[in-house]
Amino acid sequence: MKEAIKAHKNVLELIGKTPLIELNNITKGMKGNYYAKVEAFNPGHSAKDRIALYIIDKAEKEGILSPGDTIIETTSGNTGFSLAMVSILKGYDCILAVSSKSSKDKIDMLKSMGAQVYVCPANVAADDPRSYYEVAKRLHSEIDGSVYINQYFNTLNIDAHYETTGPEIWEQTGGQITHLVACSGTGGTISGISRYLKEQNPNIAVIGIDAYGSVLQKYHETGEFDKNEIYPYRIEGLGKNLVPDATDFQSIDRFVKVTDEDSALTARELALKEGLFLGYTSGAAMQGLRLLEKEGVFGPDSKVVVVFPDHGSRYMSKIYSDDWMEKQGFGEMDNVEAVNVQYVK
């Protein structure tokens, strides 16, 4: 009798169950033990695969979505890619309103996955009719049979990580985790993981990474939405110029802010020291972790998990481009030997 062929039905079966990888080189000299939850191992190369599949499955079960309908979303790129991937396999059209801050690589990837893309100016107010939030809302109102995912204000974003990522981290650490460090954009990832982990052990410290130019840290600390905190910054998928409902601020203990430059350089350092080719927000998460360690937040017995949200292939024209880095005025890494290309003639 022949053995059954061991194949997945499609790529959606590969979503989740991403690895936990110990960080050894970039953390040398730091107190504690550090582990990365590497979401680039999802088939769509980011944590957003989880919410795309979860929210669409829920909509189907509730009769909100039917074959041939149109999925509309506001995205910095990763959620859009994941939604486009799921749409292909489930038979939906996909329209995405994308911030102009998103890398060209991300926009090209969205197009390659069959999505219709609207690129909207990044540096406008959230309620400006040109913002990617308002463009998505307008398209939803104009297109019959459309569903607006609205990840920033959809609490299913939190539920997806509560039901998948949180339990995975708890199991992978054997319940020994003492700290969680994760970037906060929509807030669904950090909120969902935190809710689950704190149910298991309320003493686990959960720390969000925010960007300079974003309102999240001050809102968490004061409850005040301060427009004076808002100014342009380069990191994609991190921070916000509004307060998302998909962020459970009560489940987050504190925030720390990181700069565009440090985050970009740290992402490149992760590649050269750990062999992890990751995105801009992964560099931000690692840089935030470093700042916390310098503060003395971690001790020798700490078991720290940092979430790395996506893959470096989406930033080839940005942080992995020497020309782009130079144009931003970003310096070179002073703790990593330069890698040069030589052309043989």
C-alpha positions as semicolon CSV with decimal commas, in nm:
position;residue;x (nm);y (nm);z (nm)
1;M;0,000;0,000;0,000
2;K;0,136;0,337;-0,101
3;E;0,190;0,601;0,164
4;A;-0,031;0,909;0,146
5;I;0,124;1,216;-0,008
6;K;0,215;1,456;0,272
7;A;0,114;1,790;0,123
8;H;-0,071;2,094;0,250
9;K;-0,392;2,183;0,068
10;N;-0,270;2,540;0,018
11;V;-0,046;2,802;0,179
12;L;-0,315;2,905;0,429
13;E;-0,244;2,587;0,626
14;L;0,108;2,720;0,688
15;I;-0,009;3,029;0,877
16;G;0,101;3,039;1,241
17;K;0,322;2,808;1,446
18;T;0,622;3,030;1,371
19;P;0,952;2,947;1,541
20;L;1,103;3,093;1,854
21;I;1,474;3,155;1,790
22;E;1,733;3,232;2,054
23;L;1,933;3,551;1,997
24;N;2,300;3,491;2,070
25;N;2,528;3,744;1,902
26;I;2,341;4,075;1,897
27;T;2,264;4,033;2,269
28;K;2,620;3,964;2,385
29;G;2,694;4,146;2,707
30;M;2,326;4,201;2,783
31;K;2,170;4,065;3,102
32;G;1,901;3,803;3,048
33;N;1,801;3,547;2,788
34;Y;1,650;3,666;2,460
35;Y;1,426;3,488;2,213
36;A;1,271;3,611;1,888
37;K;0,925;3,513;1,768
38;V;1,001;3,533;1,394
39;E;0,677;3,602;1,207
40;A;0,855;3,614;0,870
41;F;0,814;3,234;0,869
42;N;0,445;3,278;0,786
43;P;0,376;3,210;0,415
44;G;0,301;3,578;0,356
45;H;0,619;3,666;0,547
46;S;0,450;3,863;0,827
47;A;0,237;3,844;1,140
48;K;-0,052;3,992;0,939
49;D;-0,125;3,651;0,783
50;R;-0,282;3,559;1,115
51;I;-0,536;3,841;1,121
52;A;-0,614;3,819;0,750
53;L;-0,717;3,455;0,770
54;Y;-0,886;3,491;1,109
55;I;-1,100;3,792;1,015
56;I;-1,201;3,654;0,674
57;D;-1,291;3,314;0,824
58;K;-1,509;3,490;1,083
59;A;-1,681;3,700;0,815
60;E;-1,757;3,388;0,612
61;K;-1,903;3,205;0,910
62;E;-2,125;3,502;0,990
63;G;-2,245;3,529;0,630
64;I;-2,087;3,870;0,579
65;L;-1,867;3,752;0,291
66;S;-1,975;3,554;-0,014
67;P;-1,767;3,435;-0,313
68;G;-1,709;3,718;-0,558
69;D;-1,729;3,990;-0,293
70;T;-1,460;4,256;-0,256
71;I;-1,230;4,292;0,042
72;I;-1,113;4,648;0,112
73;E;-0,845;4,748;0,357
74;T;-0,620;5,026;0,479
75;T;-0,262;4,901;0,507
76;S;0,105;4,991;0,531
77;G;0,163;4,685;0,312
78;N;0,184;4,368;0,518
79;T;-0,187;4,328;0,597
80;G;-0,263;4,404;0,235
81;F;-0,031;4,131;0,112
82;S;-0,185;3,880;0,353
83;L;-0,540;3,977;0,254
84;A;-0,451;3,954;-0,116
85;M;-0,305;3,608;-0,059
86;V;-0,614;3,486;0,128
87;S;-0,844;3,649;-0,130
88;I;-0,680;3,460;-0,416
89;L;-0,747;3,125;-0,252
90;K;-1,098;3,209;-0,130
91;G;-1,223;3,380;-0,446
92;Y;-1,250;3,747;-0,346
93;D;-1,142;4,068;-0,516
94;C;-0,904;4,278;-0,310
95;I;-0,866;4,659;-0,305
96;L;-0,602;4,821;-0,086
97;A;-0,547;5,181;0,023
98;V;-0,176;5,213;0,098
99;S;0,030;5,489;0,259
100;S;0,287;5,652;0,031
101;K;0,534;5,581;0,312
102;S;0,516;5,211;0,221
103;S;0,820;5,088;0,034
104;K;0,805;5,042;-0,344
105;D;0,881;4,676;-0,278
106;K;0,561;4,639;-0,077
107;I;0,350;4,816;-0,339
108;D;0,495;4,600;-0,617
109;M;0,425;4,287;-0,412
110;L;0,062;4,390;-0,363
111;K;0,022;4,437;-0,737
112;S;0,185;4,100;-0,805
113;M;-0,075;3,937;-0,577
114;G;-0,359;4,073;-0,791
115;A;-0,470;4,354;-0,560
116;Q;-0,593;4,690;-0,687
117;V;-0,380;4,947;-0,507
118;Y;-0,453;5,312;-0,419
119;V;-0,141;5,493;-0,296
120;C;-0,239;5,777;-0,062
121;P;-0,026;6,060;0,084
122;A;0,123;5,967;0,420
123;N;0,162;6,306;0,580
124;V;-0,201;6,413;0,598
125;A;-0,443;6,401;0,891
126;A;-0,634;6,077;0,945
127;D;-0,963;6,251;0,861
128;D;-0,831;6,410;0,541
129;P;-1,025;6,271;0,241
130;R;-0,691;6,180;0,080
131;S;-0,573;5,969;0,377
132;Y;-0,567;5,597;0,328
133;Y;-0,829;5,560;0,601
134;E;-1,078;5,786;0,424
135;V;-1,004;5,648;0,077
136;A;-1,080;5,295;0,199
137;K;-1,405;5,412;0,359
138;R;-1,510;5,590;0,038
139;L;-1,439;5,284;-0,177
140;H;-1,637;5,066;0,062
141;S;-1,937;5,301;0,036
142;E;-1,916;5,300;-0,345
143;I;-1,869;4,928;-0,411
144;D;-2,160;4,691;-0,360
145;G;-2,072;4,359;-0,198
146;S;-1,760;4,497;-0,033
147;V;-1,631;4,434;0,318
148;Y;-1,397;4,681;0,488
149;I;-1,162;4,490;0,720
150;N;-1,064;4,809;0,910
151;Q;-0,780;4,651;1,109
152;Y;-0,720;4,965;1,319
153;F;-1,069;4,949;1,469
154;N;-1,148;4,579;1,440
155;T;-1,107;4,398;1,771
156;L;-1,086;4,065;1,585
157;N;-0,730;4,185;1,522
158;I;-0,667;4,129;1,894
159;D;-0,857;3,800;1,904
160;A;-0,645;3,649;1,625
161;H;-0,329;3,687;1,833
162;Y;-0,502;3,593;2,158
163;E;-0,601;3,261;2,004
164;T;-0,279;3,185;1,815
165;T;0,039;3,384;1,884
166;G;-0,007;3,413;2,260
167;P;-0,056;3,038;2,320
168;E;0,236;2,959;2,088
169;I;0,475;3,181;2,287
170;W;0,352;3,039;2,619
171;E;0,404;2,683;2,498
172;Q;0,739;2,753;2,331
173;T;0,881;2,912;2,647
174;G;0,735;2,646;2,874
175;G;0,564;2,929;3,062
176;Q;0,900;3,077;3,161
177;I;0,860;3,407;2,973
178;T;0,909;3,712;3,197
179;H;0,892;3,995;2,940
180;L;0,727;4,050;2,602
181;V;0,859;4,324;2,373
182;A;0,659;4,403;2,059
183;C;0,597;4,691;1,822
184;S;0,259;4,862;1,834
185;G;0,090;4,988;1,517
186;T;-0,270;4,875;1,502
187;G;-0,190;4,721;1,841
188;G;-0,356;4,389;1,766
189;T;-0,040;4,179;1,792
190;I;0,086;4,311;2,125
191;S;-0,265;4,333;2,275
192;G;-0,374;3,983;2,181
193;I;-0,049;3,821;2,294
194;S;-0,053;4,021;2,617
195;R;-0,411;3,929;2,705
196;Y;-0,331;3,560;2,674
197;L;0,003;3,571;2,855
198;K;-0,127;3,778;3,144
199;E;-0,410;3,531;3,195
200;Q;-0,144;3,266;3,245
201;N;0,087;3,485;3,454
202;P;-0,012;3,846;3,538
203;N;0,349;3,924;3,636
204;I;0,471;3,906;3,276
205;A;0,578;4,258;3,173
206;V;0,454;4,369;2,831
207;I;0,636;4,658;2,665
208;G;0,530;4,827;2,342
209;I;0,766;4,988;2,094
210;D;0,651;5,322;1,953
211;A;0,801;5,569;1,705
212;Y;0,892;5,935;1,751
213;G;0,615;6,116;1,564
214;S;0,345;5,883;1,699
215;V;0,081;5,950;1,967
216;L;0,070;5,605;2,130
217;Q;0,317;5,640;2,417
218;K;0,177;5,970;2,543
219;Y;-0,181;5,846;2,508
220;H;-0,091;5,538;2,714
221;E;0,072;5,748;2,984
222;T;-0,179;6,034;3,005
223;G;-0,497;5,933;2,822
224;E;-0,450;6,244;2,610
225;F;-0,448;6,245;2,230
226;D;-0,188;6,512;2,161
227;K;-0,166;6,631;1,799
228;N;0,161;6,803;1,885
229;E;0,319;6,458;1,911
230;I;0,253;6,395;1,542
231;Y;0,520;6,456;1,280
232;P;0,651;6,255;0,981
233;Y;0,870;5,952;1,043
234;R;0,998;5,673;0,822
235;I;0,932;5,343;1,002
236;E;0,642;5,155;0,844
237;G;0,379;4,967;1,044
238;L;0,479;5,120;1,377
239;G;0,312;5,396;1,574
240;K;0,003;5,592;1,475
241;N;-0,140;5,942;1,425
242;L;-0,468;5,820;1,576
243;V;-0,573;5,594;1,864
244;P;-0,669;5,249;1,731
245;D;-0,951;5,052;1,894
246;A;-0,743;4,743;1,819
247;T;-0,500;4,848;2,092
248;D;-0,584;4,732;2,443
249;F;-0,378;4,988;2,633
250;Q;-0,462;4,830;2,968
251;S;-0,284;4,510;2,866
252;I;0,040;4,699;2,792
253;D;0,259;4,800;3,084
254;R;0,462;5,071;2,915
255;F;0,597;5,204;2,586
256;V;0,943;5,306;2,471
257;K;1,017;5,510;2,158
258;V;1,283;5,442;1,896
259;T;1,427;5,650;1,613
260;D;1,413;5,586;1,239
261;E;1,790;5,570;1,210
262;D;1,858;5,335;1,501
263;S;1,582;5,101;1,387
264;A;1,714;5,083;1,030
265;L;2,072;5,019;1,141
266;T;1,963;4,756;1,392
267;A;1,765;4,567;1,127
268;R;2,079;4,547;0,916
269;E;2,276;4,438;1,222
270;L;2,031;4,153;1,284
271;A;2,107;4,022;0,936
272;L;2,482;4,038;0,983
273;K;2,495;3,905;1,339
274;E;2,206;3,660;1,361
275;G;2,144;3,568;0,996
276;L;1,791;3,704;1,030
277;F;1,688;3,909;0,726
278;L;1,400;4,108;0,868
279;G;1,199;4,425;0,824
280;Y;1,216;4,780;0,956
281;T;0,986;4,713;1,253
282;S;1,197;4,415;1,356
283;G;1,493;4,651;1,382
284;A;1,273;4,884;1,586
285;A;1,173;4,603;1,821
286;M;1,535;4,499;1,874
287;Q;1,644;4,859;1,928
288;G;1,367;4,907;2,184
289;L;1,481;4,593;2,362
290;R;1,834;4,735;2,380
291;L;1,712;5,061;2,532
292;L;1,519;4,868;2,794
293;E;1,822;4,656;2,883
294;K;2,031;4,971;2,925
295;E;1,765;5,101;3,166
296;G;1,815;4,789;3,376
297;V;1,468;4,648;3,303
298;F;1,602;4,293;3,257
299;G;1,798;4,083;3,502
300;P;2,019;3,776;3,457
301;D;1,720;3,542;3,495
302;S;1,487;3,728;3,259
303;K;1,336;3,532;2,971
304;V;1,254;3,797;2,712
305;V;1,055;3,733;2,395
306;V;1,069;3,995;2,119
307;V;0,830;3,978;1,824
308;F;0,987;4,033;1,483
309;P;0,690;4,113;1,256
310;D;0,806;4,073;0,896
311;H;1,071;3,989;0,635
312;G;1,348;4,207;0,496
313;S;1,255;4,147;0,131
314;R;0,992;4,420;0,166
315;Y;1,253;4,685;0,236
316;M;1,511;4,632;-0,038
317;S;1,456;4,982;-0,173
318;K;1,471;5,130;0,178
319;I;1,677;5,010;0,473
320;Y;1,873;4,755;0,268
321;S;1,957;5,014;0,003
322;D;2,280;5,202;0,074
323;D;2,160;5,485;-0,149
324;W;1,834;5,524;0,046
325;M;2,015;5,513;0,379
326;E;2,259;5,780;0,262
327;K;1,976;6,003;0,137
328;Q;1,811;5,985;0,481
329;G;2,136;6,095;0,641
330;F;2,164;5,769;0,833
331;G;2,512;5,678;0,951
332;E;2,691;5,347;0,927
333;M;2,695;5,079;1,193
334;D;2,995;5,132;1,418
335;N;2,982;4,784;1,570
336;V;2,966;4,573;1,254
337;E;3,243;4,539;0,998
338;A;3,144;4,685;0,663
339;V;3,055;4,439;0,388
340;N;3,171;4,544;0,043
341;V;3,090;4,425;-0,306
342;Q;3,376;4,377;-0,551
343;Y;3,316;4,337;-0,923
344;V;3,554;4,110;-1,109
345;K;3,622;4,229;-1,464
